[in-house]
Amino acid sequence: MPETRFTIRWPDDQTEECYSPSTIVHEFLTAGATYPLDDFLARCREALEQASTRVEAKFGYRCTSADVQLARIKRKASTFKTPAEITCLSIS
């Protein structure tokens, strides 16, 4: 299960490298695409939940790194008012 990193740009122009334990993130985010804040959160929530579930199916335990990453995304997102947009700069 190859890990995947995705870099995002927040509405305040800060960039952040994020982690997923699975390539599933490619099904939810596209490099170069910009998402409304609520849509971005929903996509990350689903992608990281599915990634953690894949880890659990393979190894018998959830990926706490995926859970921590989602918590970080939620915490940072809560500092912005809608409408706000997040850009996925890259996925590797």
N, C-alpha and C positions, 0 to 999 in steps of 0.2 A: 504494500500500500504506500505509494510514493507521497511524501508530504508536498504540499503546495504552498507557495507564498504569493500573496497578492498585495500590491501597493495601492493605497487609496489617497486621495486628496480631499481633505475636509473643507467645509465652507470658509474656514479662516485661512485657507491656503497652506496649512500644515499637511505634511505627508506622513503616512504611517505604513510600515510593513506589517502585514497580518499573516497569521499562520493557519493552515488547515492540514490535518493529518491525511487528507485524501484529495484526489483530483476532482472530486465531486463539485468543488467550487466553480469549475469551468461550466457546469450546467446552470449556474445561477448568476454568474457575473461575466462580463465581457470586457476585456482590456480596451480602454478608450471610451467606454460608455459612461454616461452620467445618469445618476438615478436620483429621484426625489428621496428625501431622507427616510420617510416611512417605508417606501418600496425597498430601499437599500437595506434597512433593518430587517425587513421580512425575508429578503433574499439571504442575508447573512445568517439569520436565525435558522432557516431551513437548511442551508448548505452545511453549517457547522453541526447542526443536530444530526443530519444524515451522516456526516463524516465521523462523528463520535459513535454513532450506532454501528457503522462499518467496523470501527476498531473493536467495539464490544463483541460483535459477531465473530471476529477473527481471534481476539485475544482473551475475551471473557471479562473485560472491564472497559468502561468509557474512557475516552481521551480527555483527561482533565485540561490539557493544553487548549483544546478546542473550546471547552467550557469557559476557561479563563479569557480566551480571545474574544468570545462573544460578549462576556461581561465588560471587557474593555471598550468594545465597540459601542455597546449600549450606554455605558457611562459617558463616553465622549459625545455621543449623539445627543444625549440629554442636555448638553450645554448649548444646543442650537435651537432656534425657533423655526418653525415651518412658515413659509416655504424655504427650504434649504436643499442643496444638492451635493451629492458626493460623487466623485469621479473615480472609477477604477482605472488606475494608470497602467498597471501591468499585472500579469499572472504568470508565474513560472514554477 
